[in-house]
Amino acid sequence: MENQYNYYNSGEQPNNPVYQSEPEPPKHEKRAKRKVPKAVVVTGCAILFGVVSSATFLTTNAIVGGILGMNEDRQEEVESTTENKASLTQASHAVTSDVSGVVETVMPSIVSITNMSVQEVQSFFGGISQQEVTSAGTGIIIEQTDDELLIVSNNHVVADSNTLTVTFNDEKSVEANIKGTDPAHDLAVIAVPLENISSETMESISVATLGDSTKLKAGEPAIAIGNALGYGQSVTTGVISATDRVSQSTDASGQPISDTDVKLIQTDAAINPGNSGGALVNANGEVIGINSAKLIGDDVEGIGYAIPISDVSDIITNLMNQETKTKVSEQERGYLGISGVDVDATSAQRYGMPKGVYIGDVSKKGGADQAGITKGSVIVGFNGITIQSMSELQEQLQYYKQGETVTITVMIPGGDGEYTEQDFDVTLGAKGQ
């Protein structure tokens, strides 16, 4: 019978199955089989090393974290970060949220003010001519008396006016008169007789709610409302950027635009010409400041200023309590009988003098002379209003006739270089007296 098996030794033990085997592979296949175990061993070692290292690292972290509380600290850090992100989201939402409800509440207390004035203008050939000029601003209704509606604004909005026109929320317009002005703090109160306001308009307007500007914090939402560029009431939003600021803006000659001693609110809500005298309100719709575009320089962006309402409440009250004024004619106007020069901040510091009007001369038998005011003194007040320049003094005098009595506050120099404050009641005289 034919042999069906292969043997290692073809001639030996042909019928013994113990020695049966697979055919011998070729030599190159044997070499391949020798290399495969080495690769597997290397790979296995690498995997084993990685597993052992990872287990050791995780075990060590777990032990150290458990002993030192590192896991808890990490968890607290993650939670804190999450909370901060949530707070930031909430703050961003507060700033960018819909403020139409607040605006709807405040808008009836905001008015537009149009100032018609006559100014001297130099012509092309060098001559001087008078020209009627119209400017726009804003006001805030702050009180209604038995016979007047009182509106606060900036002094520069109403200064030098021949005619003041107030436009209410319903687009109805009436003329207004000066109640009182404080140029040093850029404040003014104007009055509209109630008899000149229709019942329909009275139903559409309201008195503003005043807030507490002393409690303001940087980052709070801020809403500015005003007659920007004279186009009508508009709204801008932002935040309170800072409090207790001093304006760094200067005019073309380098002099400060504002020399007020009141610290200002800084905001990034846009405040443009026409916004002056308008309201800066908080998220509750309370007036916290009076916007002033005058305090903004041409070379700044994202910086606006407002006069904090709480810091000037006494000044506003004083202006509200004054008699409503109308300009008197040049022939009837009263005069103090002095000549003076401005003592600005630079001169005051250099010569150790108070800011105001230095009296260079006193007319004999004039109002100031008869009241006892002497040369060398400095006028710092007029009927309770701060005076820091001749222009501010003349602005106050334009509402008083000859024979009327006003109170002048004067700083009198002493022998030791110190100044003493004293009030004088002066009866105004004619020009040249």
C-alpha positions in Angstrom: 0.0 0.0 0.0 1.2 3.4 -0.8 2.6 5.4 2.1 0.2 8.4 2.8 2.4 10.1 5.4 5.5 12.3 5.3 8.3 11.5 7.7 11.2 13.3 9.1 13.3 10.4 8.0 11.7 8.8 5.0 13.2 5.4 5.5 12.6 4.9 9.3 9.5 3.7 11.1 7.1 4.2 8.3 4.0 3.0 10.1 4.4 4.8 13.5 1.8 7.7 13.7 3.7 9.3 16.6 6.2 10.6 14.2 3.6 12.1 11.8 4.1 15.8 11.1 3.2 18.7 8.9 5.3 19.3 5.9 8.4 21.4 6.6 7.9 25.0 5.6 10.2 26.9 3.4 13.2 28.6 4.9 11.9 32.2 4.4 8.6 31.3 6.2 10.6 30.1 9.2 12.5 33.4 9.4 9.2 35.3 9.4 7.8 33.2 12.2 10.9 33.9 14.3 10.4 37.8 14.0 6.7 37.9 14.9 7.0 37.0 18.5 9.6 39.7 19.0 7.2 42.4 17.7 4.4 41.1 19.8 6.6 41.1 22.9 7.7 44.7 22.3 4.1 45.9 21.7 2.9 44.0 24.7 5.6 45.6 26.9 4.7 49.0 25.7 1.0 48.5 26.4 1.8 47.0 29.7 4.1 49.9 30.6 1.4 52.5 29.6 -1.3 50.7 31.7 0.9 50.5 34.7 2.1 54.1 34.4 -1.5 55.4 34.0 -2.7 53.4 36.9 0.2 54.6 39.1 -0.5 58.2 38.1 -4.2 58.0 38.8 -3.6 56.2 42.1 -1.1 58.8 43.2 -3.4 61.7 42.3 -6.3 60.1 44.1 -4.2 59.5 47.2 -2.6 63.0 47.2 -5.9 64.7 46.3 -7.6 62.8 49.1 -5.0 63.8 51.6 -4.6 67.5 50.6 -8.1 68.2 49.4 -6.9 69.1 45.9 -9.9 67.5 44.2 -12.2 69.7 46.2 -10.2 72.8 45.4 -10.3 72.0 41.7 -14.1 71.5 41.9 -14.5 74.8 43.7 -12.4 76.5 41.1 -14.6 75.1 38.3 -17.7 76.1 40.1 -16.3 79.6 40.7 -15.5 80.0 37.1 -18.9 78.9 36.1 -20.5 81.3 38.5 -18.3 84.2 37.2 -19.4 83.4 33.6 -23.0 83.4 34.7 -22.6 86.7 36.5 -20.9 88.2 33.4 -23.8 86.9 31.2 -26.3 88.5 33.6 -24.5 91.8 33.6 -24.2 91.8 29.8 -27.9 91.1 29.6 -28.7 94.0 32.0 -26.8 96.4 29.8 -28.1 95.2 26.5 -31.7 94.3 27.6 -34.8 96.1 26.4 -35.1 99.5 28.2 -38.2 100.7 26.4 -40.3 100.3 29.6 -37.9 102.7 31.5 -37.9 105.1 28.7 -41.7 105.1 28.4 -41.8 106.0 32.1 -39.2 108.8 31.9 -40.0 110.4 28.5 -43.0 112.4 29.7 -40.8 114.4 32.1 -38.3 115.3 29.3 -38.6 118.5 27.2 -36.8 120.0 24.3 -35.5 123.6 24.7 -34.9 126.0 21.8 -32.9 129.1 22.6 -33.3 132.1 20.3 -30.5 134.6 20.9 -28.8 137.5 19.2 -25.1 137.4 19.0 -22.5 139.8 17.5 -20.8 138.3 14.4 -17.8 139.7 12.6 -18.4 140.1 8.9 -15.9 139.3 6.1 -14.8 142.9 5.9 -14.2 143.2 9.6 -17.4 144.9 10.6 -19.6 143.7 13.5 -23.3 142.8 13.0 -25.9 141.2 15.1 -27.3 137.9 14.0 -30.1 135.7 15.4 -28.8 132.3 16.5 -30.9 129.2 17.4 -29.5 126.5 19.6 -31.1 123.3 21.0 -31.0 121.6 24.4 -33.0 119.5 26.8 -34.7 120.0 30.2 -36.2 117.8 33.0 -39.5 118.6 34.6 -38.7 118.6 38.4 -41.7 120.3 40.0 -45.2 121.7 39.5 -46.2 124.6 41.7 -49.6 126.3 42.0 -48.9 128.4 38.9 -45.7 127.2 37.2 -44.0 124.1 35.8 -40.3 124.1 36.8 -37.7 122.6 34.5 -34.0 122.1 35.3 -31.3 122.3 32.5 -27.8 123.4 31.9 -27.0 127.1 32.1 -25.3 127.1 28.7 -28.5 125.8 27.2 -30.5 129.0 28.2 -27.7 131.5 28.4 -28.0 134.8 26.5 -31.5 133.9 25.4 -34.0 136.4 23.9 -36.7 133.7 23.7 -36.9 130.3 25.3 -39.3 127.7 23.8 -40.1 124.5 25.5 -41.5 121.5 23.6 -43.3 118.8 25.5 -43.7 115.1 25.0 -46.8 115.7 22.8 -44.9 118.1 20.5 -46.7 121.1 21.8 -44.5 124.2 22.4 -44.8 127.2 24.8 -42.5 130.0 25.9 -40.5 129.8 29.2 -38.8 132.3 31.5 -35.7 132.1 33.5 -36.2 131.2 37.2 -32.6 131.1 38.2 -29.2 130.3 36.8 -25.8 129.2 38.2 -23.1 129.5 35.6 -20.4 128.2 37.8 -22.1 124.8 38.1 -23.7 125.0 34.6 -27.2 124.8 36.1 -30.5 126.7 35.3 -34.1 126.4 36.3 -36.7 127.8 33.9 -40.5 128.2 34.4 -43.5 127.8 32.2 -46.8 129.4 33.4 -49.5 126.6 33.9 -52.0 128.9 32.3 -50.1 128.6 29.0 -50.2 124.8 29.0 -53.3 123.0 27.6 -55.1 120.4 29.6 -54.2 117.8 27.0 -50.5 118.5 27.4 -50.8 118.4 31.2 -52.2 114.9 30.9 -49.3 113.8 28.7 -46.4 115.0 30.9 -45.1 114.1 34.3 -42.7 115.2 37.0 -39.4 113.3 37.0 -38.4 111.0 39.9 -35.0 111.9 41.3 -32.6 109.2 42.4 -29.7 109.1 44.8 -26.5 109.6 42.8 -24.3 109.1 45.9 -25.0 105.4 45.7 -23.8 104.9 42.1 -21.3 102.2 41.3 -19.1 101.7 38.3 -20.7 99.2 35.9 -24.3 100.0 36.7 -26.6 100.5 33.6 -27.1 104.1 32.5 -29.6 105.6 30.1 -29.2 109.0 28.5 -32.3 110.8 27.2 -32.2 114.1 25.3 -32.7 116.2 22.3 -29.5 115.1 20.5 -28.5 117.5 17.7 -31.9 119.1 18.0 -33.6 116.3 16.1 -36.0 115.4 19.0 -35.8 113.1 21.9 -33.5 110.0 21.5 -32.1 107.4 23.8 -28.6 106.0 24.3 -27.5 103.3 26.7 -24.3 102.4 28.5 -22.9 102.0 32.0 -21.6 104.2 34.8 -17.9 104.3 33.8 -16.8 106.2 37.0 -17.9 108.6 39.7 -16.2 111.6 41.3 -14.6 112.6 38.0 -13.1 116.0 37.1 -13.5 117.0 33.5 -10.1 117.2 31.7 -11.6 118.9 28.6 -10.1 122.3 27.5 -11.0 124.9 25.0 -8.9 126.1 22.1 -6.8 128.3 24.4 -6.1 125.3 26.7 -8.4 126.6 29.5 -10.6 124.1 31.3 -14.1 123.9 29.8 -15.6 123.5 33.3 -14.2 124.9 36.5 -16.9 123.5 38.7 -16.1 122.1 42.1 -18.7 119.4 41.7 -17.4 115.9 40.9 -19.0 114.4 37.8 -20.5 111.1 36.7 -18.6 109.6 33.7 -20.6 107.3 31.4 -20.1 105.7 28.0 -23.7 106.4 27.0 -23.4 108.8 24.0 -24.0 112.4 25.0 -24.0 114.8 22.0 -24.8 118.5 21.5 -28.5 118.9 22.2 -28.4 116.3 25.0 -27.2 119.0 27.4 -29.7 119.4 30.2 -31.2 116.0 29.6 -31.5 113.1 32.0 -29.1 110.4 32.9 -31.3 107.7 34.5 -30.8 104.4 36.2 -32.5 101.1 35.5 -35.4 102.1 37.8 -36.1 105.2 35.7 -34.8 107.6 38.4 -32.8 110.7 37.3 -29.3 110.4 38.7 -27.6 113.1 36.6 -28.0 116.0 34.3 -26.1 115.4 31.1 -23.7 118.1 29.8 -22.3 117.9 26.3 -20.3 121.1 27.1 -18.0 119.0 29.3 -17.0 116.7 26.4 -13.9 117.5 24.3 -13.7 117.1 20.6 -10.9 114.5 20.8 -12.6 112.0 23.1 -14.9 109.1 22.4 -16.9 107.0 24.7 -16.6 109.5 27.6 -19.6 111.6 28.6 -20.2 113.6 31.8 -23.3 114.3 33.8 -23.8 116.5 36.9 -24.7 114.2 39.8 -28.3 115.2 40.9 -27.7 114.6 44.7 -24.6 116.9 44.8 -26.5 119.9 43.3 -29.9 119.4 44.9 -29.4 122.4 47.2 -28.3 124.6 44.3 -31.4 123.5 42.3 -33.7 124.2 45.2 -32.2 127.7 45.6 -32.8 128.4 41.9 -36.4 127.1 42.1 -37.1 129.4 45.0 -36.1 132.6 43.1 -38.5 134.9 41.5 -39.2 134.2 37.8 -37.1 136.6 35.7 -37.3 138.4 32.5 -34.6 140.4 30.9 -34.8 144.2 31.3 -34.0 146.7 28.7 -30.6 148.3 28.5 -32.0 151.7 29.7 -33.6 150.1 32.8 -30.9 147.7 33.7 -29.2 148.2 37.1 -25.5 148.3 37.8 -23.2 147.7 40.8 -20.8 150.5 40.0 -17.6 148.6 39.9 -15.0 147.6 37.4 -13.3 144.2 37.8 -11.3 141.4 36.2 -11.6 137.6 36.4 -9.6 135.7 38.9 -9.4 132.2 37.3 -8.0 129.0 38.8 -4.5 129.8 37.6 -4.5 133.3 39.0 -6.1 132.2 42.3 -3.3 129.7 42.8 -0.5 132.0 41.8 -1.6 135.0 44.0 -3.3 133.1 46.8 -6.7 134.7 46.0 -10.2 133.2 45.8 -11.8 132.6 42.4 -14.2 135.3 41.3 -14.2 139.0 40.2 -11.4 141.2 41.5 -12.7 144.7 42.1 -10.2 147.0 40.5 -12.3 150.2 41.1 -15.5 151.3 42.8 -17.5 154.2 41.4 -18.2 156.9 43.9 -21.8 157.1 45.1 -22.5 153.9 43.1 -24.4 151.0 44.5 -21.3 149.1 45.7 -19.7 152.2 47.2 -22.8 153.1 49.2 -23.1 149.5 50.4 -19.5 149.6 51.7 -17.7 147.4 49.2 -14.1 148.4 48.7 -11.5 148.1 46.0 -9.3 145.0 46.2 -12.1 142.7 47.4 -13.2 139.7 45.3 -16.9 139.1 44.4 -17.7 135.4 44.7 -21.5 135.4 44.9 -24.7 137.0 43.7 -28.0 136.3 45.5 -26.6 133.0 46.7 -25.2 132.0 43.3 -21.5 131.3 42.8 -19.7 133.9 40.7 -16.4 133.1 39.1 -16.1 135.7 36.2 -17.4 139.1 35.0 -19.5 137.4 32.4 -21.3 135.3 35.0 -21.9 138.5 37.1 -23.3 140.4 34.1 -25.5 137.4 33.2 -27.1 137.7 36.6 -27.5 141.5 36.5 -29.4 141.5 33.2 -32.6 140.5 35.0 -32.6 143.4 37.5 -33.7 147.0 37.2 -32.2 150.2 38.7 -33.4 150.6 42.3 -33.7 146.8 43.0 -31.6 145.4 45.8 -29.4 142.3 45.4 -27.1 140.5 47.8 -23.4 140.4 46.8 -21.0 138.0 48.5 -17.4 139.4 48.8 -14.1 138.1 50.0 -12.2 140.9 51.8 -8.5 140.6 52.2 -6.9 140.9 55.6 -3.4 142.1 56.6 -2.2 138.5 57.0 -3.2 137.6 53.5 -6.3 135.8 54.6 -9.7 136.6 53.1 -12.9 137.1 55.1 -16.3 136.4 53.5 -19.1 139.1 53.9 -22.5 139.7 52.3 -23.6 143.2 51.2 -27.0 144.3 50.2 -26.5 146.6 47.2 -29.2 148.8 45.6 -28.5 148.9 41.9 -27.9 152.2 40.2 -27.8 153.6 36.7 -25.0 153.0 34.3 -21.9 155.1 35.1 -22.8 155.5 38.8 
